[in-house]
Amino acid sequence: MTPNLIPIFVNGRPLRVTSGRSLAQSLGDHDPDLLALLLGGSIATDARGLPVDADAPVTAGAIYRVQRTARTEESTDA
């Protein structure tokens, strides 16, 4: 039996992934280097540039970008 595959796009590249998998799981299946980048502090955004949860299930036709961020958490002075 063939799993139910859906199309998503990551950094402009089309991928066919198993329905119900998260973005992180899908990247692990197709692009481990990009997954490592995401787990190393980069952010994933949707087509509008809004942050997405890498552990949330992907949806058919979704567009994602994984990119490094220059932002760091603000430190407070003691």
Biopython code that builds the backbone (N, CA, C, O; Angstrom):
import numpy as np
from Bio.PDB.StructureBuilder import StructureBuilder

atoms = [
    (1, "MET", "N", (0.839, -1.177, 0.000)),
    (1, "MET", "CA", (0.000, 0.000, 0.000)),
    (1, "MET", "C", (0.887, 1.245, 0.000)),
    (1, "MET", "O", (1.836, 1.333, 0.779)),
    (2, "THR", "N", (0.584, 2.190, -0.860)),
    (2, "THR", "CA", (1.347, 3.426, -0.970)),
    (2, "THR", "C", (0.820, 4.449, 0.032)),
    (2, "THR", "O", (-0.390, 4.659, 0.124)),
    (3, "PRO", "N", (1.723, 5.091, 0.787)),
    (3, "PRO", "CA", (1.246, 6.102, 1.734)),
    (3, "PRO", "C", (0.623, 7.283, 0.992)),
    (3, "PRO", "O", (0.926, 7.524, -0.176)),
    (4, "ASN", "N", (-0.235, 8.005, 1.674)),
    (4, "ASN", "CA", (-0.881, 9.177, 1.107)),
    (4, "ASN", "C", (0.129, 10.324, 1.089)),
    (4, "ASN", "O", (0.450, 10.878, 2.140)),
    (5, "LEU", "N", (0.631, 10.685, -0.090)),
    (5, "LEU", "CA", (1.622, 11.743, -0.214)),
    (5, "LEU", "C", (0.948, 13.048, -0.598)),
    (5, "LEU", "O", (0.017, 13.069, -1.403)),
    (6, "ILE", "N", (1.430, 14.139, -0.010)),
    (6, "ILE", "CA", (0.916, 15.464, -0.326)),
    (6, "ILE", "C", (2.085, 16.351, -0.743)),
    (6, "ILE", "O", (3.214, 16.137, -0.301)),
    (7, "PRO", "N", (1.822, 17.351, -1.594)),
    (7, "PRO", "CA", (2.901, 18.258, -2.000)),
    (7, "PRO", "C", (3.058, 19.408, -1.010)),
    (7, "PRO", "O", (2.073, 19.983, -0.547)),
    (8, "ILE", "N", (4.300, 19.734, -0.695)),
    (8, "ILE", "CA", (4.628, 20.957, 0.041)),
    (8, "ILE", "C", (5.840, 21.568, -0.652)),
    (8, "ILE", "O", (6.471, 20.925, -1.491)),
    (9, "PHE", "N", (6.157, 22.788, -0.306)),
    (9, "PHE", "CA", (7.305, 23.474, -0.892)),
    (9, "PHE", "C", (8.170, 24.008, 0.240)),
    (9, "PHE", "O", (7.678, 24.675, 1.151)),
    (10, "VAL", "N", (9.461, 23.709, 0.175)),
    (10, "VAL", "CA", (10.399, 24.167, 1.196)),
    (10, "VAL", "C", (11.537, 24.892, 0.495)),
    (10, "VAL", "O", (12.262, 24.308, -0.310)),
    (11, "ASN", "N", (11.682, 26.166, 0.811)),
    (11, "ASN", "CA", (12.704, 27.007, 0.182)),
    (11, "ASN", "C", (12.634, 26.919, -1.344)),
    (11, "ASN", "O", (13.660, 26.861, -2.023)),
    (12, "GLY", "N", (11.408, 26.911, -1.870)),
    (12, "GLY", "CA", (11.199, 26.900, -3.312)),
    (12, "GLY", "C", (11.283, 25.539, -3.962)),
    (12, "GLY", "O", (11.086, 25.414, -5.171)),
    (13, "ARG", "N", (11.571, 24.523, -3.181)),
    (13, "ARG", "CA", (11.720, 23.173, -3.731)),
    (13, "ARG", "C", (10.479, 22.335, -3.429)),
    (13, "ARG", "O", (10.068, 22.242, -2.272)),
    (14, "PRO", "N", (9.876, 21.725, -4.451)),
    (14, "PRO", "CA", (8.704, 20.877, -4.193)),
    (14, "PRO", "C", (9.111, 19.552, -3.559)),
    (14, "PRO", "O", (10.095, 18.930, -3.958)),
    (15, "LEU", "N", (8.338, 19.135, -2.567)),
    (15, "LEU", "CA", (8.539, 17.842, -1.917)),
    (15, "LEU", "C", (7.201, 17.125, -1.849)),
    (15, "LEU", "O", (6.156, 17.764, -1.720)),
    (16, "ARG", "N", (7.227, 15.817, -1.934)),
    (16, "ARG", "CA", (6.031, 15.010, -1.703)),
    (16, "ARG", "C", (6.264, 14.279, -0.396)),
    (16, "ARG", "O", (7.171, 13.455, -0.281)),
    (17, "VAL", "N", (5.432, 14.591, 0.588)),
    (17, "VAL", "CA", (5.628, 14.070, 1.939)),
    (17, "VAL", "C", (4.398, 13.300, 2.391)),
    (17, "VAL", "O", (3.307, 13.464, 1.845)),
    (18, "THR", "N", (4.588, 12.471, 3.383)),
    (18, "THR", "CA", (3.490, 11.679, 3.926)),
    (18, "THR", "C", (2.537, 12.576, 4.705)),
    (18, "THR", "O", (2.960, 13.357, 5.558)),
    (19, "SER", "N", (1.266, 12.458, 4.408)),
    (19, "SER", "CA", (0.229, 13.221, 5.097)),
    (19, "SER", "C", (0.287, 12.942, 6.597)),
    (19, "SER", "O", (0.478, 11.800, 7.017)),
    (20, "GLY", "N", (0.123, 13.988, 7.397)),
    (20, "GLY", "CA", (0.117, 13.844, 8.848)),
    (20, "GLY", "C", (1.470, 14.033, 9.500)),
    (20, "GLY", "O", (1.555, 14.115, 10.725)),
    (21, "ARG", "N", (2.538, 14.103, 8.708)),
    (21, "ARG", "CA", (3.875, 14.304, 9.277)),
    (21, "ARG", "C", (4.096, 15.786, 9.548)),
    (21, "ARG", "O", (3.479, 16.647, 8.922)),
    (22, "SER", "N", (4.975, 16.061, 10.480)),
    (22, "SER", "CA", (5.312, 17.451, 10.797)),
    (22, "SER", "C", (6.357, 17.961, 9.809)),
    (22, "SER", "O", (6.939, 17.189, 9.047)),
    (23, "LEU", "N", (6.583, 19.266, 9.836)),
    (23, "LEU", "CA", (7.621, 19.842, 8.989)),
    (23, "LEU", "C", (8.975, 19.249, 9.360)),
    (23, "LEU", "O", (9.760, 18.907, 8.475)),
    (24, "ALA", "N", (9.259, 19.124, 10.640)),
    (24, "ALA", "CA", (10.537, 18.556, 11.081)),
    (24, "ALA", "C", (10.695, 17.116, 10.592)),
    (24, "ALA", "O", (11.763, 16.744, 10.106)),
    (25, "GLN", "N", (9.650, 16.309, 10.714)),
    (25, "GLN", "CA", (9.722, 14.920, 10.243)),
    (25, "GLN", "C", (9.912, 14.870, 8.733)),
    (25, "GLN", "O", (10.684, 14.056, 8.227)),
    (26, "SER", "N", (9.213, 15.735, 8.021)),
    (26, "SER", "CA", (9.323, 15.764, 6.565)),
    (26, "SER", "C", (10.722, 16.166, 6.135)),
    (26, "SER", "O", (11.274, 15.595, 5.194)),
    (27, "LEU", "N", (11.303, 17.153, 6.821)),
    (27, "LEU", "CA", (12.674, 17.545, 6.503)),
    (27, "LEU", "C", (13.643, 16.420, 6.829)),
    (27, "LEU", "O", (14.608, 16.202, 6.096)),
    (28, "GLY", "N", (13.399, 15.707, 7.912)),
    (28, "GLY", "CA", (14.247, 14.568, 8.257)),
    (28, "GLY", "C", (14.231, 13.504, 7.176)),
    (28, "GLY", "O", (15.242, 12.847, 6.927)),
    (29, "ASP", "N", (13.077, 13.333, 6.531)),
    (29, "ASP", "CA", (12.951, 12.350, 5.453)),
    (29, "ASP", "C", (13.624, 12.805, 4.167)),
    (29, "ASP", "O", (14.154, 11.979, 3.423)),
    (30, "HIS", "N", (13.611, 14.120, 3.892)),
    (30, "HIS", "CA", (14.038, 14.620, 2.583)),
    (30, "HIS", "C", (15.311, 15.456, 2.592)),
    (30, "HIS", "O", (16.042, 15.469, 1.602)),
    (31, "ASP", "N", (15.590, 16.148, 3.681)),
    (31, "ASP", "CA", (16.742, 17.051, 3.705)),
    (31, "ASP", "C", (17.293, 17.172, 5.128)),
    (31, "ASP", "O", (17.021, 18.154, 5.819)),
    (32, "PRO", "N", (18.067, 16.175, 5.564)),
    (32, "PRO", "CA", (18.604, 16.197, 6.932)),
    (32, "PRO", "C", (19.440, 17.442, 7.244)),
    (32, "PRO", "O", (19.459, 17.896, 8.388)),
    (33, "ASP", "N", (20.127, 17.996, 6.245)),
    (33, "ASP", "CA", (20.931, 19.198, 6.488)),
    (33, "ASP", "C", (20.040, 20.388, 6.838)),
    (33, "ASP", "O", (20.375, 21.184, 7.715)),
    (34, "LEU", "N", (18.911, 20.505, 6.150)),
    (34, "LEU", "CA", (17.973, 21.585, 6.445)),
    (34, "LEU", "C", (17.316, 21.368, 7.803)),
    (34, "LEU", "O", (17.057, 22.331, 8.526)),
    (35, "LEU", "N", (17.047, 20.127, 8.154)),
    (35, "LEU", "CA", (16.511, 19.822, 9.482)),
    (35, "LEU", "C", (17.513, 20.231, 10.556)),
    (35, "LEU", "O", (17.130, 20.824, 11.565)),
    (36, "ALA", "N", (18.785, 19.923, 10.352)),
    (36, "ALA", "CA", (19.816, 20.302, 11.320)),
    (36, "ALA", "C", (19.873, 21.821, 11.475)),
    (36, "ALA", "O", (20.048, 22.331, 12.582)),
    (37, "LEU", "N", (19.725, 22.536, 10.372)),
    (37, "LEU", "CA", (19.701, 23.994, 10.418)),
    (37, "LEU", "C", (18.515, 24.477, 11.253)),
    (37, "LEU", "O", (18.653, 25.380, 12.077)),
    (38, "LEU", "N", (17.354, 23.870, 11.033)),
    (38, "LEU", "CA", (16.150, 24.240, 11.782)),
    (38, "LEU", "C", (16.310, 23.940, 13.268)),
    (38, "LEU", "O", (15.956, 24.765, 14.110)),
    (39, "LEU", "N", (16.835, 22.779, 13.589)),
    (39, "LEU", "CA", (17.013, 22.395, 14.988)),
    (39, "LEU", "C", (18.131, 23.184, 15.662)),
    (39, "LEU", "O", (18.198, 23.257, 16.889)),
    (40, "GLY", "N", (19.006, 23.772, 14.851)),
    (40, "GLY", "CA", (20.126, 24.545, 15.379)),
    (40, "GLY", "C", (19.804, 26.005, 15.652)),
    (40, "GLY", "O", (20.709, 26.795, 15.921)),
    (41, "GLY", "N", (18.538, 26.374, 15.589)),
    (41, "GLY", "CA", (18.172, 27.738, 15.932)),
    (41, "GLY", "C", (17.605, 28.564, 14.800)),
    (41, "GLY", "O", (17.214, 29.711, 15.016)),
    (42, "SER", "N", (17.550, 28.017, 13.599)),
    (42, "SER", "CA", (16.921, 28.740, 12.497)),
    (42, "SER", "C", (15.413, 28.726, 12.681)),
    (42, "SER", "O", (14.887, 28.003, 13.528)),
    (43, "ILE", "N", (14.727, 29.523, 11.889)),
    (43, "ILE", "CA", (13.273, 29.564, 11.999)),
    (43, "ILE", "C", (12.630, 29.073, 10.712)),
    (43, "ILE", "O", (13.208, 29.170, 9.629)),
    (44, "ALA", "N", (11.432, 28.549, 10.853)),
    (44, "ALA", "CA", (10.615, 28.165, 9.705)),
    (44, "ALA", "C", (9.466, 29.160, 9.630)),
    (44, "ALA", "O", (8.846, 29.487, 10.642)),
    (45, "THR", "N", (9.190, 29.639, 8.420)),
    (45, "THR", "CA", (8.081, 30.557, 8.210)),
    (45, "THR", "C", (7.178, 30.024, 7.115)),
    (45, "THR", "O", (7.569, 29.170, 6.319)),
    (46, "ASP", "N", (5.955, 30.550, 7.093)),
    (46, "ASP", "CA", (5.021, 30.168, 6.038)),
    (46, "ASP", "C", (5.155, 31.135, 4.862)),
    (46, "ASP", "O", (6.061, 31.968, 4.837)),
    (47, "ALA", "N", (4.258, 31.020, 3.899)),
    (47, "ALA", "CA", (4.323, 31.850, 2.696)),
    (47, "ALA", "C", (4.188, 33.339, 3.010)),
    (47, "ALA", "O", (4.627, 34.179, 2.224)),
    (48, "ARG", "N", (3.584, 33.670, 4.149)),
    (48, "ARG", "CA", (3.413, 35.074, 4.536)),
    (48, "ARG", "C", (4.575, 35.595, 5.360)),
    (48, "ARG", "O", (4.619, 36.777, 5.702)),
    (49, "GLY", "N", (5.519, 34.716, 5.681)),
    (49, "GLY", "CA", (6.655, 35.120, 6.498)),
    (49, "GLY", "C", (6.406, 35.005, 7.983)),
    (49, "GLY", "O", (7.202, 35.488, 8.787)),
    (50, "LEU", "N", (5.298, 34.365, 8.359)),
    (50, "LEU", "CA", (4.984, 34.185, 9.772)),
    (50, "LEU", "C", (5.621, 32.905, 10.296)),
    (50, "LEU", "O", (5.635, 31.897, 9.589)),
    (51, "PRO", "N", (6.145, 32.919, 11.512)),
    (51, "PRO", "CA", (6.766, 31.711, 12.068)),
    (51, "PRO", "C", (5.766, 30.563, 12.165)),
    (51, "PRO", "O", (4.589, 30.766, 12.463)),
    (52, "VAL", "N", (6.261, 29.355, 11.907)),
    (52, "VAL", "CA", (5.437, 28.154, 12.045)),
    (52, "VAL", "C", (6.105, 27.199, 13.017)),
    (52, "VAL", "O", (7.325, 27.214, 13.183)),
    (53, "ASP", "N", (5.304, 26.376, 13.652)),
    (53, "ASP", "CA", (5.786, 25.351, 14.570)),
    (53, "ASP", "C", (6.270, 24.165, 13.743)),
    (53, "ASP", "O", (5.486, 23.560, 13.012)),
    (54, "ALA", "N", (7.533, 23.833, 13.848)),
    (54, "ALA", "CA", (8.106, 22.733, 13.064)),
    (54, "ALA", "C", (7.532, 21.379, 13.455)),
    (54, "ALA", "O", (7.695, 20.403, 12.723)),
    (55, "ASP", "N", (6.857, 21.311, 14.609)),
    (55, "ASP", "CA", (6.269, 20.049, 15.053)),
    (55, "ASP", "C", (4.799, 19.915, 14.668)),
    (55, "ASP", "O", (4.184, 18.883, 14.937)),
    (56, "ALA", "N", (4.231, 20.938, 14.046)),
    (56, "ALA", "CA", (2.833, 20.879, 13.608)),
    (56, "ALA", "C", (2.745, 20.129, 12.276)),
    (56, "ALA", "O", (3.677, 20.193, 11.474)),
    (57, "PRO", "N", (1.647, 19.426, 12.032)),
    (57, "PRO", "CA", (1.491, 18.698, 10.763)),
    (57, "PRO", "C", (1.492, 19.659, 9.570)),
    (57, "PRO", "O", (0.938, 20.756, 9.646)),
    (58, "VAL", "N", (2.116, 19.238, 8.479)),
    (58, "VAL", "CA", (2.103, 20.031, 7.251)),
    (58, "VAL", "C", (0.771, 19.835, 6.539)),
    (58, "VAL", "O", (0.074, 18.845, 6.760)),
    (59, "THR", "N", (0.432, 20.781, 5.690)),
    (59, "THR", "CA", (-0.796, 20.683, 4.907)),
    (59, "THR", "C", (-0.457, 20.728, 3.426)),
    (59, "THR", "O", (0.549, 21.314, 3.026)),
    (60, "ALA", "N", (-1.297, 20.111, 2.625)),
    (60, "ALA", "CA", (-1.064, 20.039, 1.180)),
    (60, "ALA", "C", (-0.938, 21.443, 0.590)),
    (60, "ALA", "O", (-1.768, 22.316, 0.845)),
    (61, "GLY", "N", (0.108, 21.639, -0.197)),
    (61, "GLY", "CA", (0.326, 22.906, -0.878)),
    (61, "GLY", "C", (0.997, 23.976, -0.043)),
    (61, "GLY", "O", (1.229, 25.082, -0.530)),
    (62, "ALA", "N", (1.316, 23.668, 1.207)),
    (62, "ALA", "CA", (1.929, 24.666, 2.088)),
    (62, "ALA", "C", (3.305, 25.066, 1.568)),
    (62, "ALA", "O", (4.030, 24.264, 0.981)),
    (63, "ILE", "N", (3.637, 26.324, 1.801)),
    (63, "ILE", "CA", (4.924, 26.874, 1.383)),
    (63, "ILE", "C", (5.681, 27.276, 2.643)),
    (63, "ILE", "O", (5.183, 28.049, 3.462)),
    (64, "TYR", "N", (6.888, 26.743, 2.786)),
    (64, "TYR", "CA", (7.714, 27.020, 3.963)),
    (64, "TYR", "C", (9.067, 27.551, 3.534)),
    (64, "TYR", "O", (9.565, 27.235, 2.454)),
    (65, "ARG", "N", (9.652, 28.362, 4.401)),
    (65, "ARG", "CA", (11.043, 28.774, 4.246)),
    (65, "ARG", "C", (11.743, 28.479, 5.558)),
    (65, "ARG", "O", (11.226, 28.771, 6.636)),
    (66, "VAL", "N", (12.911, 27.904, 5.453)),
    (66, "VAL", "CA", (13.759, 27.697, 6.627)),
    (66, "VAL", "C", (14.958, 28.600, 6.418)),
    (66, "VAL", "O", (15.660, 28.501, 5.411)),
    (67, "GLN", "N", (15.185, 29.485, 7.383)),
    (67, "GLN", "CA", (16.260, 30.452, 7.220)),
    (67, "GLN", "C", (16.926, 30.747, 8.548)),
    (67, "GLN", "O", (16.328, 30.625, 9.617)),
    (68, "ARG", "N", (18.162, 31.133, 8.445)),
    (68, "ARG", "CA", (18.880, 31.546, 9.648)),
    (68, "ARG", "C", (18.293, 32.864, 10.118)),
    (68, "ARG", "O", (17.769, 33.647, 9.326)),
    (69, "THR", "N", (18.385, 33.089, 11.384)),
    (69, "THR", "CA", (17.916, 34.355, 11.932)),
    (69, "THR", "C", (19.071, 35.069, 12.615)),
    (69, "THR", "O", (19.897, 34.447, 13.284)),
    (70, "ALA", "N", (19.116, 36.364, 12.438)),
    (70, "ALA", "CA", (20.157, 37.158, 13.086)),
    (70, "ALA", "C", (19.716, 37.607, 14.466)),
    (70, "ALA", "O", (20.505, 38.150, 15.239)),
    (71, "ARG", "N", (18.453, 37.377, 14.765)),
    (71, "ARG", "CA", (17.922, 37.808, 16.058)),
    (71, "ARG", "C", (18.419, 36.897, 17.168)),
    (71, "ARG", "O", (18.514, 35.680, 17.012)),
    (72, "THR", "N", (18.727, 37.519, 18.278)),
    (72, "THR", "CA", (19.089, 36.766, 19.473)),
    (72, "THR", "C", (18.194, 37.239, 20.600)),
    (72, "THR", "O", (17.659, 38.346, 20.564)),
    (73, "GLU", "N", (18.039, 36.395, 21.591)),
    (73, "GLU", "CA", (17.227, 36.800, 22.728)),
    (73, "GLU", "C", (17.920, 37.944, 23.443)),
    (73, "GLU", "O", (19.139, 37.949, 23.619)),
    (74, "GLU", "N", (17.116, 38.913, 23.850)),
    (74, "GLU", "CA", (17.679, 40.063, 24.547)),
    (74, "GLU", "C", (18.173, 39.643, 25.919)),
    (74, "GLU", "O", (17.503, 38.900, 26.636)),
    (75, "SER", "N", (19.336, 40.121, 26.266)),
    (75, "SER", "CA", (19.838, 39.850, 27.611)),
    (75, "SER", "C", (19.521, 41.055, 28.484)),
    (75, "SER", "O", (19.427, 42.185, 28.005)),
    (76, "THR", "N", (19.363, 40.797, 29.740)),
    (76, "THR", "CA", (19.065, 41.889, 30.673)),
    (76, "THR", "C", (20.299, 42.174, 31.509)),
    (76, "THR", "O", (21.055, 41.271, 31.865)),
    (77, "ASP", "N", (20.483, 43.436, 31.810)),
    (77, "ASP", "CA", (21.608, 43.818, 32.665)),
    (77, "ASP", "C", (21.262, 43.508, 34.107)),
    (77, "ASP", "O", (20.124, 43.686, 34.540)),
    (78, "ALA", "N", (22.253, 43.043, 34.841)),
    (78, "ALA", "CA", (22.033, 42.704, 36.253)),
    (78, "ALA", "C", (22.179, 43.904, 37.128)),
    (78, "ALA", "O", (22.028, 43.803, 38.345)),
]
sb = StructureBuilder()
sb.init_structure("model")
sb.init_model(0)
sb.init_chain("A")
sb.init_seg("    ")
for serial, (resi, resn, name, xyz) in enumerate(atoms, 1):
    if name == "N":
        sb.init_residue(resn, " ", resi, " ")
    sb.init_atom(name, np.array(xyz, "f"), 0.0, 1.0, " ", f" {name:<3s}", serial, name[0])
structure = sb.get_structure()
